[in-house]
């Protein structure tokens, strides 16, 4: 797992609703930009936007992918996302079940 191109990432993306999230998740997995996308249907987000405190009901997507797929996954999300500035945050996976991590690499290759 030391090779950077095979480092596993979890990418967090919020969407305005479950339909938008499912559409982005489906597209990312079908195009093999992510091995898996978990859609969490109901979250409440509170944030500042353009000087105003905003409280929104959103949907969260957790993509499992590799570092080398991240740029194309990010491009796919930016193109498909309805938000002007979508939340796209990637965390490196430091540890995990080796078979699962190998599966992520295999399914995004």
Secondary structure, 3 states (H helix, E strand, C coil): CCCHHHCEEEEEEEECCHHHHHHHHHHHHHCCCCCEEEEEEEEEEEEEECCEEEEEEEEEEEEEEEHHHHHHHHHHHHHHCCCCCCCEEEEECCCCCHHHHHHHHHHCC
